[in-house]
């Protein structure tokens, strides 16, 4: 195996590691956003649903976006603390 192939393999492993960080939080944020949108649709188009469901749906969407932002900033902090060493 050449040095170039080893470097490419290490780079791919590093990228896979970064992509896997905080996956649970990202997925939870995605699910929260979906549930929030479903709550909004339910509150707008079904008669007899309390108005509180609309506001709860907006709050759930906000929590989902907060989870997305949390995972992005935590991954950024990890990448800054563990830069890819291209020399080794």
Secondary structure, 3 states (H helix, E strand, C coil): CCHHHHHHHHHHHHHHHHHHCCHHHHHHHHHHHHHHHHHHHHHHHCCCCCHHHHHHHHHHHHHHHHHHHHHHHHHHHHHHHCCCCCCC
